[in-house]
């Protein structure tokens, strides 16, 4: 079996990556995965957990990278910020339910921008995101982070929709963690 060109990627910073495989690679759902650096975006919703579970499958059970964009509901001083980041990181690890995590990224900023920038920094092969699947007026008013990521990504994106995603938000979880620290 000879070498086969698997992928040519252009990254946001202008780099071009070429991946060669020996033999015939199998698809991500049939046996060994082609993906070695899988990044899952999580938001503590069932959709985020579904994204993490699918990312783990894509990685063939190997450790995955996880990104959670911090959207603090109020300004935090340096000490509060460090404690908040540690609390969020632990919450991500606790929510993994047996999924092996290699690295956790906790960027700030616009959600889609931060996820896409992290994917580049992590040199992710594939990005897995959950979607709440909103439609109609709600979708029109709030937009879709997953949709924006798919439009702008330079790597493959797997969008996962879990049943019963609920209406938990980043703000709800992060506000509860800050309130817990204050109390």
C-alpha positions as CSV (number, residue, x, y, z in Angstrom):
1,X,0.0,0.0,0.0
2,X,1.3,3.4,-0.9
3,X,1.0,6.8,0.6
4,X,-2.3,8.5,0.1
5,X,-3.1,12.2,0.5
6,X,-5.7,12.4,3.2
7,X,-6.2,16.1,3.7
8,X,-5.0,19.6,2.8
9,X,-6.0,22.2,5.4
10,X,-5.6,26.0,5.4
11,X,-5.5,27.4,8.9
12,X,-6.8,30.8,10.0
13,X,-3.2,32.1,10.4
14,X,-2.4,31.2,6.8
15,X,-0.5,27.9,7.5
16,X,-1.2,25.0,5.1
17,X,-1.2,21.5,6.5
18,X,-0.9,18.3,4.4
19,X,-1.5,14.9,5.9
20,X,-0.3,11.7,4.3
21,X,-1.5,8.3,5.4
22,X,0.0,4.9,4.6
23,X,-2.6,2.5,3.4
24,X,-6.3,3.1,3.3
25,X,-7.7,5.1,6.1
26,X,-11.0,3.9,7.5
27,X,-13.9,6.3,8.2
28,X,-14.5,7.8,11.7
29,X,-17.4,5.5,12.4
30,X,-15.9,2.3,11.0
31,X,-13.0,1.2,13.2
32,X,-9.9,3.2,13.9
33,X,-10.4,7.0,13.7
34,X,-8.5,9.3,11.4
35,X,-8.6,12.1,13.9
36,X,-5.9,12.5,16.5
37,X,-6.7,16.0,17.8
38,X,-10.4,16.2,18.5
39,X,-11.8,19.4,20.1
40,X,-15.3,19.4,21.7
41,X,-17.0,22.6,22.6
42,X,-19.1,22.3,25.8
43,X,-21.6,24.5,27.6
44,X,-22.9,22.3,30.4
45,X,-26.1,21.5,28.5
46,X,-27.1,18.0,27.4
47,X,-26.1,19.1,23.9
48,X,-22.6,20.0,25.1
49,X,-22.3,16.6,26.8
50,X,-23.5,14.9,23.6
51,X,-20.8,16.8,21.7
52,X,-18.2,15.5,24.2
53,X,-19.4,11.9,23.8
54,X,-19.2,12.1,20.0
55,X,-15.8,13.7,20.2
56,X,-14.6,10.8,22.3
57,X,-15.9,8.3,19.8
58,X,-14.2,10.2,16.9
59,X,-11.0,10.0,18.8
60,X,-11.4,6.3,19.2
61,X,-11.6,6.6,23.0
62,X,-8.3,8.6,23.2
63,X,-8.2,11.7,25.3
64,X,-9.9,14.8,23.7
65,X,-9.5,18.5,24.1
66,X,-12.4,20.5,25.5
67,X,-13.2,24.2,25.1
68,X,-15.7,26.1,27.2
69,X,-16.0,29.8,26.6
70,X,-16.1,31.8,29.8
71,X,-18.9,34.4,29.8
72,X,-18.7,35.7,33.4
73,X,-22.0,37.6,34.2
74,X,-20.0,40.3,36.1
75,X,-16.5,41.6,36.4
76,X,-14.2,39.5,38.7
77,X,-11.0,40.6,40.4
78,X,-7.8,38.5,39.7
79,X,-8.3,36.2,42.7
80,X,-12.0,35.6,41.9
81,X,-11.1,35.0,38.3
82,X,-8.5,32.3,39.1
83,X,-11.0,30.6,41.5
84,X,-13.7,30.8,38.9
85,X,-11.5,29.3,36.1
86,X,-10.5,26.5,38.5
87,X,-14.2,25.8,39.4
88,X,-15.2,25.8,35.7
89,X,-12.3,23.4,34.8
90,X,-13.4,21.0,37.6
91,X,-17.0,21.2,36.4
92,X,-15.9,20.2,32.9
93,X,-13.9,17.3,34.3
94,X,-16.9,16.3,36.5
95,X,-19.3,16.4,33.6
96,X,-17.0,14.2,31.4
97,X,-18.5,11.0,32.9
98,X,-15.6,8.7,32.0
99,X,-14.5,10.5,28.9
100,X,-10.7,11.1,28.9
101,X,-9.8,14.8,28.7
102,X,-6.3,15.8,27.6
103,X,-6.6,19.6,27.8
104,X,-9.2,22.1,28.8
105,X,-9.3,25.5,27.2
106,X,-11.2,28.4,28.9
107,X,-11.0,31.4,26.5
108,X,-13.1,34.5,26.9
109,X,-14.8,36.6,24.2
110,X,-17.4,36.0,21.6
111,X,-18.4,32.3,21.7
112,X,-17.9,31.4,18.0
113,X,-14.7,33.5,17.7
114,X,-13.2,32.0,20.9
115,X,-14.0,28.4,19.8
116,X,-12.6,28.9,16.3
117,X,-9.4,30.5,17.7
118,X,-9.0,27.7,20.2
119,X,-9.4,25.1,17.4
120,X,-6.4,26.7,15.6
121,X,-4.3,27.0,18.8
122,X,-5.1,23.4,19.7
123,X,-4.3,22.3,16.1
124,X,-7.6,20.4,16.1
125,X,-8.3,17.9,13.3
126,X,-12.0,18.2,13.8
127,X,-14.3,20.3,16.0
128,X,-17.4,18.8,17.6
129,X,-20.2,21.2,18.7
130,X,-23.7,20.7,20.1
131,X,-26.7,22.5,18.9
132,X,-30.0,23.2,20.6
133,X,-31.8,23.1,17.2
134,X,-33.8,26.2,17.8
135,X,-36.0,27.3,14.9
136,X,-38.2,30.2,13.8
137,X,-38.3,33.4,15.7
138,X,-36.1,32.1,18.5
139,X,-33.4,31.2,16.0
140,X,-33.8,34.5,14.2
141,X,-33.4,36.5,17.4
142,X,-30.6,34.5,19.1
143,X,-28.8,33.1,16.1
144,X,-26.9,29.9,16.1
145,X,-23.3,29.6,17.4
146,X,-23.0,26.2,15.7
147,X,-24.2,27.6,12.4
148,X,-21.6,30.4,12.6
149,X,-18.8,28.0,13.4
150,X,-19.7,25.7,10.5
151,X,-19.7,28.7,8.1
152,X,-16.3,30.0,9.3
153,X,-14.3,26.9,10.3
154,X,-11.4,25.8,8.2
155,X,-11.5,22.2,9.7
156,X,-14.3,19.7,9.6
157,X,-17.1,20.4,12.1
158,X,-19.5,17.8,13.5
159,X,-22.7,19.3,14.8
160,X,-24.5,17.1,17.3
161,X,-28.1,17.5,18.4
162,X,-29.1,15.8,21.6
163,X,-32.6,15.1,22.5
164,X,-34.0,17.2,25.5
165,X,-31.3,19.9,25.4
166,X,-33.3,22.1,27.7
167,X,-32.8,25.8,28.2
168,X,-29.8,25.8,30.5
169,X,-27.4,28.6,29.4
170,X,-23.8,29.5,30.1
171,X,-24.9,32.4,32.1
172,X,-27.1,30.2,34.4
173,X,-24.2,27.8,35.1
174,X,-21.5,30.4,35.5
175,X,-23.8,32.6,37.7
176,X,-24.5,29.7,40.0
177,X,-20.8,29.0,40.3
178,X,-20.0,32.6,41.2
179,X,-22.9,32.7,43.7
180,X,-21.6,29.6,45.3
181,X,-18.1,31.1,45.6
182,X,-19.6,34.3,47.1
183,X,-21.8,32.4,49.6
